[in-house]
Amino acid sequence: MRVGTRNECYARLTALHLQIRKVPAATIMITIMLRCVRLAACLLLVTASAPAAATNPTEGLGYDPGADPFEQYQSAVAQAAAQNKLVLVIAGGDWCRWCHVLNRFVTKNSDVETALHDTFVVMKVYVGDENYNEDFFSQLPQARGAPHFWIVSPDRNVLASQSTGTFERGRNGYNKQEFLHFIAQWRQHGVESLAAR
């Protein structure tokens, strides 16, 4: 479609106005009502499907405000012991912009995702207005933001508390090499501590 000059646009609008004047008012009203009904139907379809995604904790980032972090922790520690891994507790929520950035970063970099899951059993715990999980987080070193990492051994010792800010690159991403280095350090630590058992 070509964008016309001001005079061409004015001429088209005038012609359109003259055509509209020839159409009976009842036809115009019916057309408007039909469009409103179509719009309402579309909005109804969109809103009907939205609540299911919002209430399903498997959708989004995996931070479930209704989950019991103590049960999650027991399960993660048992899995880590069985698989000779460490537990990576991540505090965050779907409300957290950097949690979205972290999720996007990990899922878009398959080498990071593989290394992360080869080294850690990842446990995401919601922290936010819907549930601060104060009883759970009071047992860990204090964090000053989200997302935040705690590395825990299978024998339940907190080995480190780590802000993800050290991996940030600019305002919208993470430094891949720094992140992989972090994982490699903990993989080596995990191998050494498990060999000492």
C-alpha positions as CSV (number, residue, x, y, z in Angstrom):
1,M,0.0,0.0,0.0
2,R,1.3,3.4,-1.0
3,V,1.2,6.3,1.4
4,G,-0.3,9.3,-0.4
5,T,0.1,13.0,-0.1
6,R,-2.0,15.0,2.2
7,N,-4.3,16.1,-0.6
8,E,-4.7,12.4,-1.8
9,C,-5.6,11.3,1.8
10,Y,-8.1,14.2,2.1
11,A,-9.7,13.2,-1.2
12,R,-10.0,9.5,-0.1
13,L,-11.5,10.5,3.3
14,T,-14.0,12.8,1.5
15,A,-15.0,10.0,-0.9
16,L,-15.3,7.6,2.1
17,H,-17.5,10.1,4.0
18,L,-19.8,10.5,1.0
19,Q,-20.1,6.7,0.7
20,I,-21.0,6.4,4.4
21,R,-23.7,9.0,4.1
22,K,-25.4,6.9,1.4
23,V,-25.5,3.8,3.8
24,P,-28.5,3.6,6.1
25,A,-27.8,4.3,9.7
26,A,-29.3,0.9,10.7
27,T,-26.7,-0.9,8.5
28,I,-23.9,1.0,10.1
29,M,-25.2,0.2,13.6
30,I,-25.5,-3.5,12.8
31,T,-21.9,-3.6,11.4
32,I,-20.6,-1.9,14.6
33,M,-22.5,-4.3,16.8
34,L,-21.2,-7.3,14.9
35,R,-17.7,-6.1,15.3
36,C,-18.2,-5.5,19.0
37,V,-19.6,-9.1,19.4
38,R,-16.5,-10.5,17.5
39,L,-14.2,-8.5,19.7
40,A,-15.9,-9.6,22.9
41,A,-15.7,-13.3,21.7
42,C,-12.0,-12.9,21.1
43,L,-11.4,-11.3,24.5
44,L,-13.4,-14.1,26.2
45,L,-11.3,-16.7,24.5
46,V,-8.1,-15.0,25.6
47,T,-9.2,-14.5,29.2
48,A,-10.6,-18.0,29.4
49,S,-7.2,-19.6,28.6
50,A,-5.1,-17.1,30.6
51,P,-6.0,-18.2,34.2
52,A,-5.1,-21.9,33.5
53,A,-1.6,-20.8,32.5
54,A,-1.3,-18.4,35.4
55,T,-2.3,-20.9,38.1
56,N,-0.2,-23.8,36.7
57,P,3.2,-23.7,38.4
58,T,4.9,-25.6,35.6
59,E,4.2,-22.6,33.3
60,G,6.5,-19.6,33.6
61,L,9.8,-19.8,35.5
62,G,9.1,-22.5,38.0
63,Y,8.8,-20.4,41.1
64,D,5.6,-21.6,42.8
65,P,4.4,-19.4,45.7
66,G,2.2,-22.3,46.9
67,A,4.9,-24.9,47.1
68,D,6.4,-26.1,50.4
69,P,10.1,-25.3,50.2
70,F,10.9,-27.8,53.0
71,E,9.5,-30.6,50.9
72,Q,11.3,-29.3,47.8
73,Y,14.5,-29.2,49.8
74,Q,14.1,-32.8,51.1
75,S,13.5,-34.0,47.6
76,A,16.4,-32.0,46.1
77,V,18.9,-33.2,48.8
78,A,17.8,-36.8,48.3
79,Q,18.2,-36.5,44.5
80,A,21.6,-34.8,44.9
81,A,22.9,-37.6,47.1
82,A,21.6,-40.2,44.7
83,Q,23.2,-38.5,41.7
84,N,26.4,-37.2,43.3
85,K,25.5,-33.6,42.7
86,L,25.2,-30.4,44.7
87,V,21.9,-28.6,45.3
88,L,21.5,-25.1,43.8
89,V,18.7,-23.2,45.6
90,I,17.5,-20.2,43.6
91,A,15.3,-17.6,45.2
92,G,13.1,-15.6,42.8
93,G,9.7,-15.3,41.3
94,D,7.8,-14.6,38.1
95,W,7.7,-10.9,39.2
96,C,11.5,-10.6,39.0
97,R,12.9,-9.2,35.8
98,W,16.4,-10.7,36.3
99,C,14.8,-14.1,37.0
100,H,13.3,-13.9,33.5
101,V,16.7,-12.9,32.1
102,L,18.3,-15.8,33.9
103,N,15.7,-18.3,32.6
104,R,16.1,-17.1,29.1
105,F,19.9,-17.2,29.3
106,V,20.0,-20.7,30.6
107,T,17.4,-22.1,28.1
108,K,19.0,-20.4,25.1
109,N,22.5,-21.7,25.9
110,S,22.3,-25.4,25.9
111,D,25.9,-25.8,27.1
112,V,25.1,-23.7,30.1
113,E,21.9,-25.6,30.8
114,T,23.6,-29.0,30.4
115,A,26.5,-28.0,32.7
116,L,24.1,-26.6,35.3
117,H,22.0,-29.7,35.5
118,D,25.1,-32.0,35.3
119,T,26.5,-30.3,38.4
120,F,23.4,-29.3,40.4
121,V,19.9,-30.4,41.3
122,V,18.2,-27.0,40.8
123,M,15.6,-26.0,43.3
124,K,13.6,-22.8,42.7
125,V,12.0,-21.2,45.7
126,Y,9.5,-18.4,45.4
127,V,10.1,-15.2,47.3
128,G,7.8,-12.2,46.9
129,D,4.5,-10.6,47.9
130,E,2.6,-13.9,47.5
131,N,4.8,-15.8,49.9
132,Y,8.1,-14.7,51.4
133,N,8.9,-18.2,52.7
134,E,10.5,-16.6,55.7
135,D,10.8,-19.8,57.7
136,F,12.8,-21.5,55.0
137,F,15.0,-18.5,54.0
138,S,15.8,-17.7,57.7
139,Q,17.9,-20.9,57.7
140,L,20.1,-19.6,54.9
141,P,22.6,-16.7,54.7
142,Q,20.7,-13.5,53.9
143,A,20.3,-12.5,50.3
144,R,19.9,-8.9,49.1
145,G,18.0,-9.5,45.9
146,A,16.7,-12.0,43.4
147,P,17.6,-14.2,41.8
148,H,20.0,-15.4,44.4
149,F,21.9,-18.7,44.6
150,W,22.8,-20.9,47.6
151,I,25.0,-24.0,47.0
152,V,24.2,-26.8,49.4
153,S,26.0,-30.2,49.7
154,P,24.0,-33.5,49.8
155,D,24.8,-33.6,53.6
156,R,22.9,-30.3,53.9
157,N,25.8,-27.9,54.5
158,V,25.5,-24.5,52.9
159,L,28.7,-24.1,51.0
160,A,28.1,-20.7,49.5
161,S,25.7,-17.8,49.1
162,Q,26.1,-16.2,45.7
163,S,24.5,-13.1,44.1
164,T,23.8,-13.5,40.4
165,G,24.9,-9.9,39.9
166,T,28.5,-11.1,39.5
167,F,27.5,-12.8,36.2
168,E,25.5,-9.9,34.8
169,R,26.7,-8.4,31.5
170,G,25.2,-5.1,30.9
171,R,21.5,-4.5,31.7
172,N,20.0,-7.4,29.9
173,G,22.1,-10.5,30.1
174,Y,24.6,-12.7,31.8
175,N,28.3,-13.3,30.9
176,K,28.4,-16.9,29.5
177,Q,32.1,-17.5,30.4
178,E,31.7,-16.3,33.9
179,F,28.6,-18.5,34.4
180,L,30.3,-21.5,33.0
181,H,33.4,-20.8,35.2
182,F,31.1,-20.7,38.2
183,I,29.6,-24.0,37.3
184,A,33.0,-25.6,36.6
185,Q,34.3,-24.5,40.0
186,W,31.4,-26.1,41.8
187,R,31.6,-29.2,39.7
188,Q,35.2,-29.6,40.7
189,H,34.3,-28.9,44.4
190,G,31.6,-31.5,44.2
191,V,33.9,-34.1,42.8
192,E,36.5,-33.5,45.4
193,S,34.1,-33.5,48.4
194,L,32.3,-36.6,47.2
195,A,35.7,-38.4,46.7
196,A,36.6,-37.5,50.3
197,R,33.5,-39.2,51.6
